[in-house]
Amino acid sequence: MKVLGIMGSPRKKSNTDLLLDEAMRGAKEAGAEVEKLVVINLKIAPCAEYYACFKDGECIIKDDMQMVYARLLEADIVILASP
């Protein structure tokens, strides 16, 4: 089982970060493969409304969101932590 944790707070060691770490630790102890993404560390551009995604489902903006999409599809469980 793959668990993806997404940390939405910009502050390291915040309550959000600590709670996500605890949830991820519990999942790992239960045998899951875990990965944590920290949103503030990613380069993600906003939608520019090119609408290329309507044609083939793919965004033409190549940023870290492409990696996030792949991780989301691979994950069995997603934990979204946000303040």
WOJOCOR-V899317 format. One record per backbone hydrogen bond with DSSP energy under -0.5 kcal/mol. NH is the residue of the N-H (numbers start at 1). CO is the residue of the C=O. If there is no record, write none. Layout:
NH_CO, NH_CO
This chain:
3_33, 4_77, 5_3, 5_35, 6_79, 7_5, 7_37, 8_6, 8_81, 12_10, 14_11, 18_14, 19_15, 20_16, 21_17, 22_18, 23_19, 24_20, 25_21, 26_22, 27_23, 28_24, 29_25, 30_26, 31_28, 32_27, 33_1, 34_32, 35_3, 37_5, 39_7, 39_37, 41_38, 42_39, 44_42, 54_51, 55_52, 56_52, 57_53, 62_60, 63_61, 64_43, 66_63, 68_64, 69_65, 70_66, 71_67, 72_68, 73_69, 74_70, 75_71, 76_2, 77_2, 79_4, 80_78, 81_6, 81_79, 82_80
